[in-house]
Amino acid sequence: MGIALYFNTGYFFIMEDIHIAATVKHQVYEIIKKRIIEQYYKPGQWLQENDVASQLNVGRSPVRAALKSLVHDGLVIELPNKGVFVREFSQQDIRDIFDMRSMMESYAIAGSSVRRPDSILNTLEKLLGQLVEAHKQGDLKHYTKYDTQLHDAIIALSGNALLSSAYHQLRSMLQPFRVYSLLEKG
């Protein structure tokens, strides 16, 4: 579904994910996540297990498991005795998320200054060029794809697996704002 970036012994390469039949839970997770990002499910909306299961034509168990994963990702919140709701982010939450991304990327770049081969710079330049071209053409799908790849590549510069893991969780929280702000500008 995405791009895997690896930095190992001075080499940087991008690998496309292999599409393997995903579990029902993972498929349900991806569908709900996409619907949150695209605002099919609105901030503050109650995600009732029965309703979501009915919409997706699946049982409640994969929906429950997917919602637990989305709670972990920070896209939904679980309120005891009330249910699961699409998270509403304040302006401060959004600033904090973007500040954290900036700090992570600055750390990744600073730590990579010793081991920054030309192949990495070429990859970053290529992604930046594709990003600019997609923006000029108003191509939201490719713009978000290249923007994600560019930021992932910057984080991959660090070679730090823990940083990469933390960034990917943060990235999940960024996606709804990126798509919404791009739609508003367009």
C-alpha positions in Angstrom: 0.0 0.0 0.0 2.9 2.3 0.5 6.6 2.8 0.2 9.3 1.3 2.4 12.5 3.4 2.7 15.7 1.8 3.8 19.1 3.4 4.7 21.7 0.8 5.2 25.5 1.0 5.0 25.4 4.2 3.0 22.8 3.1 0.5 19.3 4.4 0.2 16.6 2.6 -1.7 12.9 2.6 -2.1 10.9 -0.6 -2.3 7.2 -0.8 -3.3 5.1 -2.9 -0.9 4.1 -6.3 -2.2 0.4 -6.6 -2.3 -0.5 -9.7 -0.3 -4.0 -10.6 0.7 -4.5 -8.7 3.9 -6.5 -10.0 6.8 -10.0 -8.8 7.2 -9.0 -6.8 10.3 -6.3 -5.0 8.3 -8.7 -4.4 5.4 -11.3 -3.0 7.7 -8.6 -0.9 9.5 -7.5 0.6 6.1 -11.0 1.4 5.0 -12.0 3.1 8.2 -8.7 5.0 8.3 -9.2 6.2 4.7 -12.8 7.2 5.5 -11.5 9.3 8.4 -8.7 10.9 6.3 -11.2 11.7 3.5 -13.7 13.0 6.1 -16.4 10.5 5.2 -16.4 10.0 9.0 -16.4 13.5 10.4 -14.4 14.7 13.5 -16.5 13.9 16.6 -18.6 11.3 14.8 -19.5 8.2 16.8 -18.3 5.0 15.1 -20.7 2.4 16.3 -19.3 -1.1 15.8 -22.7 -2.5 14.5 -23.1 0.4 12.0 -19.5 0.2 10.7 -19.7 -3.6 10.5 -23.0 -3.4 8.5 -21.5 -0.7 6.1 -18.5 -2.9 5.4 -20.4 -6.2 5.4 -18.2 -7.8 8.0 -18.6 -9.0 11.6 -18.0 -6.8 14.7 -14.7 -8.5 15.7 -12.6 -7.1 12.8 -14.2 -3.7 13.3 -13.5 -3.8 17.1 -9.8 -4.8 16.4 -9.5 -2.1 13.7 -10.9 0.6 16.0 -8.4 -0.4 18.7 -5.6 0.1 16.2 -7.0 3.4 15.2 -7.1 4.4 18.9 -3.4 3.6 19.1 -2.8 5.6 16.0 -4.5 8.6 17.5 -7.2 9.0 14.9 -10.1 8.0 17.1 -10.7 8.1 20.8 -12.4 5.7 23.1 -14.6 7.1 25.8 -15.5 4.6 28.5 -19.2 3.6 28.5 -19.8 5.8 25.4 -17.9 4.3 22.5 -15.4 5.2 19.9 -15.4 8.6 18.2 -13.4 10.2 15.4 -10.8 12.4 17.1 -11.3 16.2 17.0 -8.0 18.0 16.9 -7.6 21.5 18.3 -5.5 24.1 16.5 -2.9 23.5 19.2 -2.9 19.8 18.5 -2.3 20.4 14.9 0.5 22.9 15.6 2.1 20.4 18.0 1.9 17.6 15.4 3.6 19.7 12.7 6.2 20.9 15.2 7.0 17.4 16.2 7.4 16.4 12.5 9.7 19.3 12.0 11.8 18.3 15.0 12.0 14.7 13.9 13.0 15.7 10.3 15.6 18.2 11.6 17.1 15.4 13.8 17.2 13.0 10.9 18.9 15.5 8.6 21.4 16.6 11.3 22.3 13.0 12.1 22.7 12.1 8.4 25.3 14.8 7.6 28.1 12.3 7.8 26.5 9.6 5.7 24.7 11.4 3.0 25.7 9.7 -0.3 24.7 11.2 -3.7 22.1 8.5 -4.1 20.1 9.9 -1.2 20.4 13.4 -2.5 19.3 12.3 -6.0 16.3 10.5 -4.5 15.3 13.5 -2.5 15.7 15.8 -5.5 13.6 13.5 -7.7 10.8 13.3 -5.1 10.9 17.1 -4.7 10.6 17.5 -8.5 7.7 15.1 -8.7 6.0 16.9 -5.8 6.4 20.3 -7.5 5.1 19.0 -10.8 2.0 17.3 -9.2 1.3 20.6 -7.4 1.5 22.6 -10.6 -0.9 20.2 -12.2 -3.3 20.2 -9.3 -2.9 16.5 -9.0 -3.9 15.9 -5.3 -3.4 12.1 -5.5 0.2 12.3 -6.7 1.0 15.3 -4.7 0.1 13.6 -1.4 1.9 10.4 -2.6 5.2 12.3 -3.3 4.9 14.5 -0.3 4.6 11.4 1.9 7.5 9.7 0.2 9.7 12.9 0.5 9.0 13.2 4.3 9.5 9.4 4.7 12.8 9.7 2.9 14.0 12.5 5.2 13.2 10.4 8.3 14.9 7.4 6.7 18.1 9.4 6.6 18.5 8.9 10.3 18.8 5.2 10.1 17.0 5.2 13.4 14.3 2.5 13.6 12.7 4.0 16.7 12.5 7.4 15.1 10.9 5.9 12.0 8.3 4.1 14.1 7.4 7.2 16.0 7.2 9.2 12.8 4.9 6.7 11.2 2.4 7.0 14.1 2.6 10.8 13.9 2.1 10.6 10.1 -1.2 8.9 10.7 -2.4 11.9 12.7 -1.1 14.3 10.0 -3.0 12.8 7.1 -6.4 14.2 7.7 -5.0 17.7 7.9 -2.8 17.4 4.8 -5.7 16.2 2.6 -8.2 18.7 4.1 -5.8 21.7 3.7 -4.9 20.7 0.1 -8.6 20.4 -0.8 -9.3 23.8 0.8 -6.4 25.4 -1.3 -7.5 23.7 -4.5 
